[in-house]
Amino acid sequence: MPRILIIGGGLSGLAAAAALGGAGYEVDLYESRPFLGGRATSYPVPASDSGEHIDNCQHILLRCCVNLLDFYRRLGVEDSIRFHRDFYFIEPGGRVSTFKAGLLPAPLHFTGSFLKLRFLSPADKVAIGRALLAIRSERNTRRDLDSITMLDWLHEKRQTPRAIERFWRQVLVSAVNEELDRMAAFHGFQVFWLGFLARGNTYEMGVPRVPLGHLYGDEAWSRLPSVRIHERAPVERIAFGNGQVTGVTAGGEVHTADAYLSALPFDRLAALAPELPIEWNAFTHSPITGIHLWFDRSVTSLPYGSVLDRTIQWFFNKDQGRYLMLVVSASRALTEMTRKDVIDLAVRETAEFLPAVREARLVKAHVVKEMKATFSASTGLEPKRPGNLTPYGNFFLAGDWTRSGWPATMEGAVRSGYLAAEAITSRLGAPVRILLPDIA
């Protein structure tokens, strides 16, 4: 079988490797770091000999992420994902509202719990309901959704300030990792249609039971013996000639293959292959900050919660209420703050929505600022995201920033890897269908 060389061990590269290896191709994947997963990974707790691993930031998925779930099945780790049907919204002071599907068919399945949400007024709910109906009717008819921001669209639909802040922003900033006044409305529509409106169970939230890095461990890859993973192997050069890639240099050695796939982030690929016809300056980053807090006692029995009216957006209960992982998406306001200031803010705000924190002692804390967490899903970007093919016949592209049809999510990354794998099999004369269609 032909040999494929993949550059980059993030989710898009791993997904392509799993798909191509499953189709019988010989695959060599080169990753610069000593672990896999890219921006969805884990590592040992710094300055600790406990052996405990933490995720760089909590990553979750919804049941509408059909290709990500397929990737986990290929690696045999699908049982490592636990799905939840309840969403908990927590107000300052600790009052909790639960959002979950009921017995009505989609798109009416949230009606009962939505009407009971205590953090929204009747006027807020009427406005939100009107906008949700508009998403259903406009998603296939409006042609300007990539050129207007989600905030512009919400104002057009006469959303109340509280509905915008407590409902739309609360869901979408975490899902897309961008603020409403930057995010293209196209992505906001996609999140609500696929995740909340199209079917009754697609909103269910999957949380890994294990550290993210364990999902891509040696045992998983033992199921795909034709895939060879090379860690600590940064690619230093991609050689082009006569309309082809002629080789890739890693560790001072030149490696050749029948086809080459870059699964690198856009900034790293721009440094290696600036000659590609991509509008590099159209792409910018949006940061995510993860804050890990360990307490001397349990501070909550909730498995997770979406936090209203504060900088902190989500918390996840990682160890019987003693260890919380907090998440702030599109966290530009935190990037210039010191580690101490971020921790102080996190503890202060956590005590406002989990009152038991006031009686607990903070044992240790860790802050992860992912400055280049995702590309910014801003207006006008969709036409500039490249496809999987390049002017070089045996060189292909993957990555969540490419034209996956999704924003910068784990599903988007896996989709891009699958699309690239399909393009490679077609170019090599034996096309294989890999990508699963969206649920609606």
N, C-alpha and C positions, 0 to 999 in steps of 0.2 A: 504493500500500500504506500501511497505518497506520504512524505514527511512534512509536517507543518511546524513552523517555529513561531511561538507566541511570545511577545514582549510585554510583560506586566502580569502580576499575580493578584490583581484586584478581582472583583466579582465578574467583570466582563471577560477578562482573560480566562478565569477559571471556568466560567460557563462555556466559553468556546472550546476549551480543552476537554471538558466533560462530554460535550456533544460530539466533537470530532473523534475523541477516543472511543466513545460508544459506538460510533459508526465504523470503527476499525482502523482509523488513521493513526500513524505514528506521530506523536506530539511531544515536542520539547518546549517547556515553558520556563522563561528566565525572569526571575524576580530579584530586585536589588536588595530587598530587606531579608532578614532571617525568619520572616513569617509571612503568611498569605492573608489575603482578604482586603488589601488596600486600606481604604478608609472605613471598612467594616471589619475590624479585627480586635484582638485582645492581646494583653501582655501581662507579665508579672507585676504585682503591686510594687511601685518604686520604693526603695529603701526598706524592703521587708524580706524576711527569710521564711515567710509563711507558705510560700508556694502558691498563694492565691493569685488568680488571674482576673483582671478587670477589662471590660470593653472600653475602647477609647471614648465611645458614647453609646447610649442605648439605641439600638436599631430595632424597629418593629416592622411588621408587614400586615397587610390585610388579605383576606381570602381572594380578593380580586387580583392579587399578584400571582397569576397562574404560572408564569414562566419561572419565577423564583422558587415556587413550590416544586415545580418539575425538576429544577436544578438540585434541590435538596433530596428529591427522590433518587436522582441519578447517583448521588453520593451516599445514599442509604441513611440519611440523617433526618428524614422528615419527622420522626417521632421526637426529635429534640426541640420541636416547636410546640408550645402550648397556646391554644386559642381561647380567647375570652369574648363573651357576648355583651358584657356590661362596660359602658364608659362612665367614669366617675368625674364629674365636674365639682370642684371644691372652691368655695368662696372664702375670702378672708374671714376668720372666725371659726372656720371648720365645717360650715354647713355643706352637705353633700347632696348633689342631684344625680340620679342615674338615668342614663340614656341607653336604650336597647330596643331591639325589634320586638314587635308583638305579633299577633295572629293575623293581622290584615296582610294582603298581598302587596308586593312592591308596586309602586313607590310609596304606598301608604303605611308601610310596616312600622314606621317610627311614630305614628300619630299619637298613640296613647302616652308614651313616655315624653314625647316632645311637649305636649300640652301640660305636663306635670313639672317641667323644668322650672325651678323656683328662682333662678337667677335672671330670668327674662320676664318682661312685662307682657300683658296681652297684646299691646301695640307692637312690641318687638316680634312676637310670634307671628302675628298677621303679616308683617313685613317680610320675615324670613320665608314663610310659606309661599308668599307671592313670588319671591325670587327663586325658590326651588322649582316652582312650576315653570318659570321662565327658562331655567337651565334645561329642563326637559324639552321645551318647545324650540329653544334657540340653538341648541348644541350642534345641529346639523344644518342650520339655515344662515347663521350669521357668519360673515366672512372677515370681520374685523377683530376677532377675539385674540389674535396675536399682536395686534397693534394698539389695543387699549389695556390699561391696567385693570386688575380685578377690583381695585378701589373705585376706579372710574365707573365700572359696570355696576357696582353696588350703589353708588350715588345715583346712577341712572334709574335704578330700581327702587329708589327712595327708602333705602334701609336706614333705620334709626342708628344713632351713634352707639348705643348699647348693643344692638344686634351685631353691628360691625365688629366691635371690640370683643364681645364675650362669645360670639358664635363663629362668625366667618374668620376673623383673625385667629381665634383659638385653634380652629381646625386646620386652616390652610397654611399658616406660617410653619407649623410643625411638619406638615406633609410635603411642602415644596421647598422649605428652607429659604424663603424670601418674604419680604414684607409686601403687604397688599398694594402699596403705592409703587412697587417695582415689578411685581409679578404680572406676567401676561394673563389675561382673563382665560385664555385657552386652557391653562393648567388648572386654574380654579374649577372650571367646568369639568375637567377630566376627573379630578379628585372626587367631586360630589356625585357625578354621574356613575362612575364605575364603583366607587367605594360605598355610596350611601343610597342611591336611587334605583339602580338597574335591577338588582336582585335583593332578596331578603336576607342573605347571609354574607354578602361580600364585604360588609363592614367589620366582620369579626376580626379582632386584632391578635396576631400571632407574636408571641414574645419567646425568644430562645430560652430554653431551660439551662443551657450551658454557655460558657464564654464563647463569643463569636468565632475566635480562632480555632476552637475545637471542632467546629462544623467542617473545616477543611483540612483535618489532620491526616496523618499517614494512613489510618485505617480506612478513611473514606476513599482515598486514591488507590488503595489496594484493589478496589473493585474495577479499576480501569488500568490494567497493566501496560497498555500501550502509551500511557501518559507518563512522562518523566518530568519531575519538578526540580528545577535548579534554583535554590535560594542563595542569597548573598552573591548574586550574579548580575550586576548591573550591566546593561547594554551601553556600550560607549560609542558605537557608530553603526549606522545603517548605510551600506554602500549601494549606490544606484548606478546603473549603466545600461544603455541600449533599451530603455523603457522598462527595465526590470530591477528588482532588488537582487544583487549578486552575492550578498552575504551580510552577516551581522557580527560585530565584534563584541565579545563579552569576556571579561577576565583576560584580555590580551590575546584571545584566540578567535579566529574567524570560523563562524558556523554557517552552514548552508542548508537549504531546504527547498522543497518544491513550491511552497507558498509561505508567506510571512504575514503575521497579523500583529499590528500594534494595538495593544489594549492600555496604552498610557494615558494619563491625564493630558489635557490640551497643552498646558504650559511645558510639560516635559517633551511631548512630541514636537512642539514648535522648536525646541532647542536642538533636537536630533535631526529633524527633517523640515527646516524652514521653507524648503522649495515647494512643499505641497501647496496646492491652490486653495488654501483655507484662509478666511478672513480672521486671523488670529486675534486681532485687537477687539473683535466683537464679543469675545468671551472674557468674563470677569468671574471672580469667586464670591461666594457667600459663606460666612463662617458659622460654625456650631461650637458651643461650649458645653462640655460635660463636667459636672461637679459631683464628686463622690464624697459622701459623708458617712462616717462610722460613729455610732453612739454607744454608750455603755448600757443601754436598755432599749427595749422595743418602743418605738414612737408611733406606730400605726399598724393596723391589721389589714388595711387596704392593699391590694396587689400593685396598684398604680393609681395615678390621678392626674387630671388636667386642671391646672391651677389658674384661677381667674384674677385679673387685675394686678398682676405682679410681673417682675422680670422673669422669674422662674416660670416655665410653661408646663412642664411635666415632671413628675417624680415616679420612680419605679422602686418597689420594695424588693431588694435583692437577697435579704437574709433575715427573715422573721422580724422585720421592722427595725433591725439594728443598723442595717447598711442601706442607705438610699442613694440612688443615682438620679441626679437632677439634670434636666436638659433645657438649654436655651438655644433655639434655632434662630438663624439670621441675627447672630449675637454681636453685631458691630459695636454696640455700646459697651460690651465687656472686654473687647480685645485690647484696649489701652489700660484697663484696670490691673492693679497688682494682684498677685495670687491671694494675698491676705484680704484685700478688699473684696474680691469675688467670694471668698469663703465667708467673710463676715456678712455680706449681703445675702448669701444663700441660707445661712443659719437663721438670720433675722426673718427672712421671708418664710422659711419653712415653719418657724414657730407660729407664724400668723395663720397658716392653714392646717397645721398639725400641732395643736396646743400641747401635746405631750412632750414636744421638743424642749419646752421651757424648763422642764424638770430633768432633762437628760444632760449628760456631759458628752461633749464632742471628743472622741478618742483620737481620731485622725481624719485628714481630709486630703483630697487630691483633685487638681483642676487640669482638664485637658482642653486646650484651645485649638480646635481644628480650623486654622485660618483659611485653608483651601478645601473646606469640607465638600462643597459642591459648586457647580457652575451656577451663576445667577440666572434664573428663569425669567429674564426680563423681556419687555416688549420688543418685537421685531427680530428676535433671535432665531426663531424656528427655521426660516429659509436659509440661514447661515450655518446651521448644524450640518456637517458633512455626512454623506451616506457611507456605506461600507467599502465601496470601490474607490480606487485612486487611479491616476493616469499611468501608474506602474502596474503592469498586468498581473503580477504575482504578489502584490502588496495590498493589504486590506486593513480596515480600521474598525475598532470597537471602542467602547467607553460610554459611560452614561451621558457624556456631552455630545455624542454623535446623534444622528437622526433615528432615535429609537422609537419615537412616538410617545414617549413618556418624559416627565421631568427627571431631575437628578435624584433617583431613588434606587433601591436595590433591584426592583423589578426593571427599571429602565436600563441598568447596567447589564443584567442577565439578558434582556431582550436584545441589546446591542451585540452581545457575544453570540447569541443564537443566530441573529441575522448575518453576522460576519461569517459564522460557520457555514450557513446555507450558501452564501456567496462563494466561499472557497470550494465547496463541493460542486457547485455549478461550474465554476471556472475549470475545475479538474475533470469535468466530464461525467460526473456521477452524482447528479443533484439529489440532496436529501432534504426533506421537509422537517424542520426542527421547531421553529417558533410556533407556540400555541396562540390562537387568536384571543383577543380580549373577550371578557365574558359578555359584552354587549357593544 
